[in-house]
């Protein structure tokens, strides 16, 4: 498993757009619907995260992982590649590369993500965020 920097990978924008198409509302706390291709490209070019990688294994891209400037981890794996420990390995590698404190902001309905981060020794919840839409 190799982490490839998004900003140095030619096909990254397309792969990340495909990943976004698989995103479901319960998987995210910031779900705002599908952006247009132009919005997506502008978002990637804005370098929104401190570190952002594609997850490559056996010559194929399996998903993406990022670390925000607030030390929040995000990870997504293509549906067809789940359950093979790509997320676990990728987050572990991200933490090895950028040691320190880490946070995971997770929709309470996202049981897979909660289980993933608990397996990686994340504890909590340490905060409950309420929203007035
Ligand atoms: C959550 C997600 C990233 C997990 O990716 P994955 O590669 O399938 O997860 P892994 O195979 O690395 O799983 C590692 C551990 O997490 C837990 N886990 C992962 N998926 C799970 C599921 N569907 N149900 C219960 N536990 C799960 C298990 O403990 C698993 O270890 P085990 O298989 O030895 O029991 C993936 O389901 C995904 O991309 N979801 C959509 C995006 C998302 O929700 N991202 C999280 C927001 S930060």
Backbone and ligand atoms as CSV (ligand in chain L), in Angstrom:
chain,resi,resn,atom,element,x,y,z
A,1,UNK,N,N,0.843,-1.195,0.000
A,1,UNK,CA,C,0.000,0.000,0.000
A,1,UNK,C,C,0.882,1.251,0.000
A,2,UNK,N,N,0.627,2.134,-0.945
A,2,UNK,CA,C,1.423,3.367,-1.068
A,2,UNK,C,C,0.470,4.566,-1.035
A,3,UNK,N,N,0.878,5.631,-0.345
A,3,UNK,CA,C,0.119,6.876,-0.393
A,3,UNK,C,C,0.759,7.786,-1.438
A,4,UNK,N,N,-0.048,8.225,-2.406
A,4,UNK,CA,C,0.433,9.107,-3.483
A,4,UNK,C,C,-0.148,10.507,-3.294
A,5,UNK,N,N,0.711,11.490,-3.260
A,5,UNK,CA,C,0.251,12.868,-3.063
A,5,UNK,C,C,-0.733,13.276,-4.179
A,6,UNK,N,N,-1.890,13.777,-3.776
A,6,UNK,CA,C,-2.936,14.157,-4.739
A,6,UNK,C,C,-2.417,15.197,-5.730
A,7,UNK,N,N,-1.657,16.171,-5.240
A,7,UNK,CA,C,-1.253,17.293,-6.090
A,7,UNK,C,C,-0.117,16.932,-7.048
A,8,UNK,N,N,0.454,15.745,-6.881
A,8,UNK,CA,C,1.513,15.306,-7.803
A,8,UNK,C,C,1.046,14.148,-8.676
A,9,UNK,N,N,-0.239,13.824,-8.646
A,9,UNK,CA,C,-0.750,12.670,-9.403
A,9,UNK,C,C,-1.705,13.167,-10.487
A,10,UNK,N,N,-1.355,12.874,-11.728
A,10,UNK,CA,C,-2.072,13.427,-12.884
A,10,UNK,C,C,-3.570,13.120,-12.869
A,11,UNK,N,N,-3.918,11.863,-12.514
A,11,UNK,CA,C,-5.319,11.435,-12.608
A,11,UNK,C,C,-6.106,11.699,-11.325
A,12,UNK,N,N,-5.493,12.374,-10.353
A,12,UNK,CA,C,-6.112,12.489,-9.026
A,12,UNK,C,C,-7.496,13.132,-9.067
A,13,UNK,N,N,-7.645,14.210,-9.830
A,13,UNK,CA,C,-8.934,14.922,-9.824
A,13,UNK,C,C,-10.062,14.008,-10.303
A,14,UNK,N,N,-9.775,13.214,-11.327
A,14,UNK,CA,C,-10.810,12.303,-11.848
A,14,UNK,C,C,-11.156,11.224,-10.823
A,15,UNK,N,N,-10.134,10.642,-10.213
A,15,UNK,CA,C,-10.377,9.580,-9.227
A,15,UNK,C,C,-11.154,10.118,-8.030
A,16,UNK,N,N,-10.786,11.299,-7.564
A,16,UNK,CA,C,-11.489,11.888,-6.418
A,16,UNK,C,C,-12.939,12.213,-6.774
A,17,UNK,N,N,-13.189,12.595,-8.031
A,17,UNK,CA,C,-14.561,12.879,-8.473
A,17,UNK,C,C,-15.386,11.596,-8.477
A,18,UNK,N,N,-14.763,10.496,-8.926
A,18,UNK,CA,C,-15.454,9.191,-8.899
A,18,UNK,C,C,-15.771,8.782,-7.458
A,19,UNK,N,N,-14.825,9.025,-6.544
A,19,UNK,CA,C,-15.050,8.706,-5.117
A,19,UNK,C,C,-16.222,9.510,-4.567
A,20,UNK,N,N,-16.284,10.785,-4.961
A,20,UNK,CA,C,-17.369,11.653,-4.482
A,20,UNK,C,C,-18.735,11.130,-4.917
A,21,UNK,N,N,-18.786,10.544,-6.114
A,21,UNK,CA,C,-20.073,10.031,-6.639
A,21,UNK,C,C,-20.620,8.917,-5.756
A,22,UNK,N,N,-19.735,8.224,-5.023
A,22,UNK,CA,C,-20.175,7.111,-4.158
A,22,UNK,C,C,-20.574,7.585,-2.764
A,23,UNK,N,N,-20.335,8.870,-2.471
A,23,UNK,CA,C,-20.563,9.379,-1.113
A,23,UNK,C,C,-22.056,9.421,-0.781
A,24,UNK,N,N,-22.407,8.966,0.419
A,24,UNK,CA,C,-23.812,8.971,0.858
A,24,UNK,C,C,-23.953,9.951,2.031
A,25,UNK,N,N,-25.163,10.510,2.235
A,25,UNK,CA,C,-25.342,11.523,3.281
A,25,UNK,C,C,-24.887,11.072,4.666
A,26,UNK,N,N,-25.134,9.802,5.043
A,26,UNK,CA,C,-24.809,9.367,6.400
A,26,UNK,C,C,-23.300,9.167,6.607
A,27,UNK,N,N,-22.541,9.253,5.496
A,27,UNK,CA,C,-21.097,9.039,5.621
A,27,UNK,C,C,-20.359,10.310,5.984
A,28,UNK,N,N,-21.025,11.431,5.942
A,28,UNK,CA,C,-20.319,12.691,6.108
A,28,UNK,C,C,-21.121,13.608,7.009
A,29,UNK,N,N,-20.416,14.485,7.742
A,29,UNK,CA,C,-21.156,15.490,8.513
A,29,UNK,C,C,-21.215,16.807,7.748
A,30,UNK,N,N,-20.559,16.852,6.590
A,30,UNK,CA,C,-20.535,18.101,5.819
A,30,UNK,C,C,-21.065,17.875,4.410
A,31,UNK,N,N,-21.977,16.888,4.267
A,31,UNK,CA,C,-22.456,16.514,2.942
A,31,UNK,C,C,-23.281,17.641,2.326
A,32,UNK,N,N,-22.832,18.105,1.162
A,32,UNK,CA,C,-23.534,19.226,0.530
A,32,UNK,C,C,-23.998,18.852,-0.879
A,33,UNK,N,N,-24.105,17.558,-1.134
A,33,UNK,CA,C,-24.504,17.139,-2.474
A,33,UNK,C,C,-23.305,17.104,-3.396
A,34,UNK,N,N,-23.549,16.625,-4.619
A,34,UNK,CA,C,-22.463,16.438,-5.585
A,34,UNK,C,C,-22.082,17.773,-6.218
A,35,UNK,N,N,-20.794,18.133,-6.159
A,35,UNK,CA,C,-20.381,19.378,-6.842
A,35,UNK,C,C,-20.327,19.170,-8.348
A,36,UNK,N,N,-20.300,20.252,-9.094
A,36,UNK,CA,C,-20.011,20.127,-10.535
A,36,UNK,C,C,-18.524,19.805,-10.685
A,37,UNK,N,N,-18.141,19.351,-11.891
A,37,UNK,CA,C,-16.718,19.058,-12.167
A,37,UNK,C,C,-15.875,20.325,-11.919
A,38,UNK,N,N,-16.390,21.485,-12.365
A,38,UNK,CA,C,-15.635,22.736,-12.212
A,38,UNK,C,C,-15.467,23.083,-10.730
A,39,UNK,N,N,-16.530,22.896,-9.941
A,39,UNK,CA,C,-16.426,23.156,-8.496
A,39,UNK,C,C,-15.416,22.222,-7.852
A,40,UNK,N,N,-15.449,20.970,-8.284
A,40,UNK,CA,C,-14.530,19.966,-7.741
A,40,UNK,C,C,-13.079,20.340,-8.049
A,41,UNK,N,N,-12.807,20.708,-9.287
A,41,UNK,CA,C,-11.435,21.071,-9.679
A,41,UNK,C,C,-10.967,22.278,-8.860
A,42,UNK,N,N,-11.843,23.256,-8.695
A,42,UNK,CA,C,-11.474,24.448,-7.917
A,42,UNK,C,C,-11.178,24.069,-6.469
A,43,UNK,N,N,-11.975,23.133,-5.925
A,43,UNK,CA,C,-11.763,22.690,-4.540
A,43,UNK,C,C,-10.397,22.017,-4.397
A,44,UNK,N,N,-10.092,21.098,-5.307
A,44,UNK,CA,C,-8.796,20.393,-5.225
A,44,UNK,C,C,-7.655,21.399,-5.348
A,45,UNK,N,N,-7.785,22.323,-6.309
A,45,UNK,CA,C,-6.701,23.305,-6.531
A,45,UNK,C,C,-6.526,24.252,-5.349
A,46,UNK,N,N,-7.559,24.401,-4.527
A,46,UNK,CA,C,-7.458,25.310,-3.368
A,46,UNK,C,C,-6.617,24.697,-2.251
A,47,UNK,N,N,-6.173,23.480,-2.446
A,47,UNK,CA,C,-5.360,22.750,-1.435
A,47,UNK,C,C,-6.012,22.844,-0.064
A,48,UNK,N,N,-7.224,22.268,0.082
A,48,UNK,CA,C,-7.996,22.436,1.314
A,48,UNK,C,C,-7.418,21.695,2.513
A,49,UNK,N,N,-6.578,20.701,2.272
A,49,UNK,CA,C,-6.052,19.881,3.373
A,49,UNK,C,C,-4.543,20.034,3.483
A,50,UNK,N,N,-4.039,19.820,4.689
A,50,UNK,CA,C,-2.588,19.880,4.921
A,50,UNK,C,C,-1.883,18.770,4.124
A,51,UNK,N,N,-2.465,17.561,4.176
A,51,UNK,CA,C,-1.920,16.411,3.446
A,51,UNK,C,C,-3.094,15.659,2.823
A,52,UNK,N,N,-2.924,15.259,1.559
A,52,UNK,CA,C,-4.030,14.592,0.856
A,52,UNK,C,C,-3.416,13.570,-0.084
A,53,UNK,N,N,-3.810,12.323,0.088
A,53,UNK,CA,C,-3.187,11.236,-0.670
A,53,UNK,C,C,-4.236,10.339,-1.316
A,54,UNK,N,N,-3.866,9.788,-2.476
A,54,UNK,CA,C,-4.590,8.650,-3.036
A,54,UNK,C,C,-3.979,7.386,-2.440
A,55,UNK,N,N,-4.809,6.387,-2.224
A,55,UNK,CA,C,-4.350,5.115,-1.658
A,55,UNK,C,C,-4.175,4.130,-2.806
A,56,UNK,N,N,-2.935,3.713,-3.027
A,56,UNK,CA,C,-2.655,2.785,-4.120
A,56,UNK,C,C,-2.243,1.433,-3.551
A,57,UNK,N,N,-2.797,0.383,-4.112
A,57,UNK,CA,C,-2.377,-0.973,-3.714
A,57,UNK,C,C,-2.441,-1.869,-4.929
A,58,UNK,N,N,-1.408,-2.666,-5.127
A,58,UNK,CA,C,-1.324,-3.596,-6.263
A,58,UNK,C,C,-1.581,-2.889,-7.592
A,59,UNK,N,N,-1.089,-1.646,-7.708
A,59,UNK,CA,C,-1.186,-0.924,-8.979
A,59,UNK,C,C,-2.516,-0.243,-9.243
A,60,UNK,N,N,-3.450,-0.308,-8.298
A,60,UNK,CA,C,-4.758,0.332,-8.486
A,60,UNK,C,C,-5.012,1.335,-7.370
A,61,UNK,N,N,-5.746,2.408,-7.706
A,61,UNK,CA,C,-6.145,3.355,-6.669
A,61,UNK,C,C,-7.393,2.835,-5.958
A,62,UNK,N,N,-7.330,2.763,-4.642
A,62,UNK,CA,C,-8.390,2.156,-3.831
A,62,UNK,C,C,-9.224,3.183,-3.083
A,63,UNK,N,N,-8.700,4.415,-2.939
A,63,UNK,CA,C,-9.431,5.427,-2.202
A,63,UNK,C,C,-8.536,6.609,-1.919
A,64,UNK,N,N,-8.914,7.403,-0.914
A,64,UNK,CA,C,-8.143,8.604,-0.582
A,64,UNK,C,C,-8.189,8.844,0.921
A,65,UNK,N,N,-7.162,9.536,1.404
A,65,UNK,CA,C,-7.069,9.842,2.831
A,65,UNK,C,C,-6.474,11.239,2.969
A,66,UNK,N,N,-6.948,11.996,3.965
A,66,UNK,CA,C,-6.397,13.341,4.146
A,66,UNK,C,C,-6.267,13.688,5.615
A,67,UNK,N,N,-5.467,14.721,5.852
A,67,UNK,CA,C,-5.304,15.285,7.194
A,67,UNK,C,C,-5.480,16.792,7.068
A,68,UNK,N,N,-6.419,17.358,7.841
A,68,UNK,CA,C,-6.650,18.807,7.759
A,68,UNK,C,C,-5.634,19.549,8.634
A,69,UNK,N,N,-5.613,20.859,8.482
A,69,UNK,CA,C,-4.709,21.673,9.310
A,69,UNK,C,C,-5.119,21.629,10.777
A,70,UNK,N,N,-6.360,21.202,11.059
A,70,UNK,CA,C,-6.831,21.032,12.448
A,70,UNK,C,C,-6.611,19.603,12.935
A,71,UNK,N,N,-5.831,18.818,12.176
A,71,UNK,CA,C,-5.471,17.439,12.529
A,71,UNK,C,C,-6.656,16.472,12.462
A,72,UNK,N,N,-7.641,16.789,11.609
A,72,UNK,CA,C,-8.773,15.880,11.396
A,72,UNK,C,C,-8.446,14.935,10.237
A,73,UNK,N,N,-8.721,13.645,10.456
A,73,UNK,CA,C,-8.459,12.623,9.436
A,73,UNK,C,C,-9.752,12.336,8.677
A,74,UNK,N,N,-9.645,12.209,7.373
A,74,UNK,CA,C,-10.772,11.751,6.555
A,74,UNK,C,C,-10.283,10.641,5.645
A,75,UNK,N,N,-11.153,9.669,5.393
A,75,UNK,CA,C,-10.751,8.559,4.523
A,75,UNK,C,C,-11.976,8.037,3.782
A,76,UNK,N,N,-11.787,7.639,2.535
A,76,UNK,CA,C,-12.870,7.015,1.766
A,76,UNK,C,C,-12.257,5.962,0.844
A,77,UNK,N,N,-12.928,4.832,0.774
A,77,UNK,CA,C,-12.477,3.710,-0.060
A,77,UNK,C,C,-13.558,3.423,-1.098
A,78,UNK,N,N,-13.165,3.166,-2.343
A,78,UNK,CA,C,-14.144,2.798,-3.374
A,78,UNK,C,C,-14.956,1.593,-2.897
A,79,UNK,N,N,-16.261,1.632,-3.170
A,79,UNK,CA,C,-17.170,0.588,-2.651
A,79,UNK,C,C,-16.663,-0.821,-2.937
A,80,UNK,N,N,-16.166,-1.042,-4.148
A,80,UNK,CA,C,-15.716,-2.378,-4.539
A,80,UNK,C,C,-14.438,-2.836,-3.861
A,81,UNK,N,N,-13.803,-1.952,-3.130
A,81,UNK,CA,C,-12.504,-2.273,-2.502
A,81,UNK,C,C,-12.597,-2.317,-0.979
A,82,UNK,N,N,-13.800,-2.195,-0.437
A,82,UNK,CA,C,-13.915,-2.125,1.034
A,82,UNK,C,C,-13.713,-3.493,1.676
A,83,UNK,N,N,-13.425,-3.486,2.972
A,83,UNK,CA,C,-13.296,-4.720,3.731
A,83,UNK,C,C,-11.972,-5.437,3.515
A,84,UNK,N,N,-11.005,-4.732,2.944
A,84,UNK,CA,C,-9.692,-5.359,2.699
A,84,UNK,C,C,-8.583,-4.629,3.452
A,85,UNK,N,N,-8.979,-3.869,4.450
A,85,UNK,CA,C,-8.047,-3.166,5.346
A,85,UNK,C,C,-7.277,-2.036,4.665
A,86,UNK,N,N,-7.782,-1.565,3.514
A,86,UNK,CA,C,-7.092,-0.425,2.878
A,86,UNK,C,C,-7.213,0.831,3.737
A,87,UNK,N,N,-8.398,1.091,4.303
A,87,UNK,CA,C,-8.570,2.295,5.119
A,87,UNK,C,C,-7.692,2.210,6.372
A,88,UNK,N,N,-7.732,1.082,7.018
A,88,UNK,CA,C,-6.934,0.905,8.244
A,88,UNK,C,C,-5.443,1.115,7.943
A,89,UNK,N,N,-4.951,0.496,6.888
A,89,UNK,CA,C,-3.530,0.625,6.544
A,89,UNK,C,C,-3.189,2.058,6.147
A,90,UNK,N,N,-4.091,2.698,5.403
A,90,UNK,CA,C,-3.813,4.056,4.917
A,90,UNK,C,C,-3.807,5.060,6.073
A,91,UNK,N,N,-4.773,4.954,6.988
A,91,UNK,CA,C,-4.797,5.891,8.125
A,91,UNK,C,C,-3.583,5.644,9.021
A,92,UNK,N,N,-3.223,4.378,9.209
A,92,UNK,CA,C,-2.037,4.066,10.026
A,92,UNK,C,C,-0.784,4.680,9.387
A,93,UNK,N,N,-0.692,4.599,8.063
A,93,UNK,CA,C,0.469,5.175,7.359
A,93,UNK,C,C,0.450,6.708,7.447
A,94,UNK,N,N,-0.728,7.301,7.303
A,94,UNK,CA,C,-0.859,8.762,7.434
A,94,UNK,C,C,-0.377,9.211,8.817
A,95,UNK,N,N,-0.755,8.462,9.854
A,95,UNK,CA,C,-0.375,8.831,11.232
A,95,UNK,C,C,1.128,8.634,11.438
A,96,UNK,N,N,1.690,7.624,10.762
A,96,UNK,CA,C,3.134,7.396,10.883
A,96,UNK,C,C,3.910,8.547,10.220
A,97,UNK,N,N,3.395,9.012,9.071
A,97,UNK,CA,C,4.078,10.079,8.332
A,97,UNK,C,C,3.983,11.425,9.037
A,98,UNK,N,N,2.875,11.653,9.744
A,98,UNK,CA,C,2.616,12.978,10.330
A,98,UNK,C,C,2.229,12.828,11.805
A,99,UNK,N,N,3.152,12.383,12.649
A,99,UNK,CA,C,2.801,12.030,14.026
A,99,UNK,C,C,2.276,13.220,14.832
A,100,UNK,N,N,1.444,12.893,15.812
A,100,UNK,CA,C,0.868,13.918,16.678
A,100,UNK,C,C,-0.517,13.494,17.115
A,101,UNK,N,N,-1.333,14.497,17.458
A,101,UNK,CA,C,-2.711,14.236,17.855
A,101,UNK,C,C,-3.584,14.147,16.608
A,102,UNK,N,N,-4.598,13.318,16.646
A,102,UNK,CA,C,-5.506,13.175,15.498
A,102,UNK,C,C,-6.951,13.227,15.967
A,103,UNK,N,N,-7.813,13.770,15.131
A,103,UNK,CA,C,-9.244,13.811,15.405
A,103,UNK,C,C,-9.981,13.154,14.240
A,104,UNK,N,N,-11.112,12.527,14.544
A,104,UNK,CA,C,-11.981,11.980,13.499
A,104,UNK,C,C,-13.389,12.513,13.756
A,105,UNK,N,N,-13.892,13.335,12.858
A,105,UNK,CA,C,-15.258,13.847,12.958
A,105,UNK,C,C,-16.156,12.942,12.134
A,106,UNK,N,N,-17.045,12.228,12.820
A,106,UNK,CA,C,-17.794,11.163,12.154
A,106,UNK,C,C,-19.292,11.354,12.381
A,107,UNK,N,N,-20.059,11.190,11.324
A,107,UNK,CA,C,-21.513,11.152,11.457
A,107,UNK,C,C,-21.877,9.963,12.372
A,108,UNK,N,N,-22.696,10.173,13.441
A,108,UNK,CA,C,-23.004,9.068,14.361
A,108,UNK,C,C,-23.639,7.862,13.676
A,109,UNK,N,N,-24.240,8.053,12.497
A,109,UNK,CA,C,-24.858,6.930,11.772
A,109,UNK,C,C,-23.828,6.102,11.000
A,110,UNK,N,N,-22.587,6.574,10.934
A,110,UNK,CA,C,-21.565,5.898,10.127
A,110,UNK,C,C,-20.818,4.863,10.980
A,111,UNK,N,N,-21.456,3.711,11.131
A,111,UNK,CA,C,-20.906,2.679,12.037
A,111,UNK,C,C,-19.572,2.131,11.537
A,112,UNK,N,N,-19.395,2.011,10.232
A,112,UNK,CA,C,-18.137,1.476,9.687
A,112,UNK,C,C,-16.978,2.387,10.059
A,113,UNK,N,N,-17.200,3.684,9.919
A,113,UNK,CA,C,-16.124,4.631,10.208
A,113,UNK,C,C,-15.809,4.672,11.716
A,114,UNK,N,N,-16.845,4.625,12.531
A,114,UNK,CA,C,-16.615,4.618,13.992
A,114,UNK,C,C,-15.793,3.376,14.367
A,115,UNK,N,N,-16.168,2.220,13.807
A,115,UNK,CA,C,-15.439,0.979,14.122
A,115,UNK,C,C,-13.995,1.061,13.626
A,116,UNK,N,N,-13.812,1.646,12.444
A,116,UNK,CA,C,-12.461,1.785,11.887
A,116,UNK,C,C,-11.569,2.599,12.832
A,117,UNK,N,N,-12.057,3.769,13.245
A,117,UNK,CA,C,-11.207,4.632,14.073
A,117,UNK,C,C,-11.026,4.065,15.480
A,118,UNK,N,N,-12.029,3.378,16.000
A,118,UNK,CA,C,-11.831,2.723,17.314
A,118,UNK,C,C,-10.747,1.650,17.199
A,119,UNK,N,N,-10.755,0.916,16.093
A,119,UNK,CA,C,-9.718,-0.115,15.916
A,119,UNK,C,C,-8.324,0.515,15.861
A,120,UNK,N,N,-8.265,1.762,15.386
A,120,UNK,CA,C,-6.988,2.480,15.299
A,120,UNK,C,C,-6.678,3.238,16.600
A,121,UNK,N,N,-7.381,2.874,17.690
A,121,UNK,CA,C,-7.127,3.403,19.044
A,121,UNK,C,C,-7.644,4.822,19.274
A,122,UNK,N,N,-8.544,5.311,18.420
A,122,UNK,CA,C,-9.205,6.590,18.708
A,122,UNK,C,C,-10.224,6.340,19.827
A,123,UNK,N,N,-10.337,7.297,20.755
A,123,UNK,CA,C,-11.284,7.158,21.856
A,123,UNK,C,C,-12.252,8.342,21.854
A,124,UNK,N,N,-13.337,8.228,22.572
A,124,UNK,CA,C,-14.320,9.305,22.661
A,124,UNK,C,C,-15.723,8.747,22.577
A,125,UNK,N,N,-16.687,9.606,22.282
A,125,UNK,CA,C,-16.573,10.976,21.780
A,125,UNK,C,C,-16.007,11.962,22.815
A,126,UNK,N,N,-15.272,12.974,22.325
A,126,UNK,CA,C,-14.749,14.026,23.189
A,126,UNK,C,C,-15.546,15.311,23.023
A,127,UNK,N,N,-16.521,15.296,22.105
A,127,UNK,CA,C,-17.308,16.498,21.829
A,127,UNK,C,C,-18.589,16.072,21.126
A,128,UNK,N,N,-19.676,16.809,21.384
A,128,UNK,CA,C,-20.888,16.600,20.587
A,128,UNK,C,C,-21.176,17.911,19.869
A,129,UNK,N,N,-21.275,17.874,18.561
A,129,UNK,CA,C,-21.521,19.082,17.781
A,129,UNK,C,C,-22.992,19.127,17.398
A,130,UNK,N,N,-23.682,20.198,17.751
A,130,UNK,CA,C,-25.081,20.380,17.373
A,130,UNK,C,C,-25.160,21.370,16.224
A,131,UNK,N,N,-26.218,21.256,15.441
A,131,UNK,CA,C,-26.368,22.123,14.277
A,131,UNK,C,C,-27.745,22.773,14.283
A,132,UNK,N,N,-27.828,24.029,13.941
A,132,UNK,CA,C,-29.119,24.654,13.656
A,132,UNK,C,C,-29.140,24.929,12.141
A,133,UNK,N,N,-29.814,24.074,11.388
A,133,UNK,CA,C,-29.745,24.190,9.902
A,133,UNK,C,C,-30.318,25.523,9.415
L,1,LIG,C1,C,-15.331,3.605,6.497
L,1,LIG,C2,C,-14.469,3.082,5.362
L,1,LIG,C3,C,-13.404,4.135,5.031
L,1,LIG,C4,C,-13.803,1.764,5.786
L,1,LIG,O1,O,-12.933,1.354,4.739
L,1,LIG,P1,P,-12.465,-0.169,4.584
L,1,LIG,O2,O,-11.217,-0.183,3.760
L,1,LIG,O3,O,-13.591,-1.008,4.121
L,1,LIG,O4,O,-12.117,-0.538,6.095
L,1,LIG,P2,P,-11.029,-1.603,6.565
L,1,LIG,O5,O,-11.152,-2.829,5.710
L,1,LIG,O6,O,-9.683,-0.965,6.643
L,1,LIG,O7,O,-11.566,-1.938,8.022
L,1,LIG,C5,C,-10.760,-1.800,9.183
L,1,LIG,C6,C,-11.630,-2.059,10.381
L,1,LIG,O8,O,-12.675,-1.085,10.454
L,1,LIG,C7,C,-13.899,-1.729,10.892
L,1,LIG,N1,N,-14.883,-1.685,9.799
L,1,LIG,C8,C,-14.679,-1.319,8.509
L,1,LIG,N2,N,-15.822,-1.413,7.811
L,1,LIG,C9,C,-16.764,-1.842,8.679
L,1,LIG,C10,C,-18.143,-2.123,8.544
L,1,LIG,N3,N,-18.793,-1.971,7.369
L,1,LIG,N4,N,-18.812,-2.532,9.630
L,1,LIG,C11,C,-18.193,-2.700,10.820
L,1,LIG,N5,N,-16.871,-2.459,11.015
L,1,LIG,C12,C,-16.172,-2.029,9.943
L,1,LIG,C13,C,-13.526,-3.143,11.255
L,1,LIG,O9,O,-13.121,-3.148,12.613
L,1,LIG,C14,C,-12.328,-3.402,10.368
L,1,LIG,O10,O,-11.430,-4.352,10.865
L,1,LIG,P3,P,-11.733,-5.949,10.716
L,1,LIG,O11,O,-12.097,-6.175,9.282
L,1,LIG,O12,O,-10.434,-6.593,11.078
L,1,LIG,O13,O,-12.862,-6.229,11.655
L,1,LIG,C15,C,-15.333,2.770,4.094
L,1,LIG,O14,O,-16.468,2.029,4.475
L,1,LIG,C16,C,-15.745,3.987,3.329
L,1,LIG,O15,O,-15.030,4.478,2.445
L,1,LIG,N6,N,-16.929,4.541,3.633
L,1,LIG,C17,C,-17.393,5.730,2.945
L,1,LIG,C18,C,-16.624,6.961,3.329
L,1,LIG,C19,C,-16.640,7.207,4.819
L,1,LIG,O16,O,-17.628,6.967,5.478
L,1,LIG,N7,N,-15.531,7.722,5.334
L,1,LIG,C20,C,-15.387,8.010,6.753
L,1,LIG,C21,C,-15.601,9.427,7.042
L,1,LIG,S1,S,-14.159,10.052,7.900
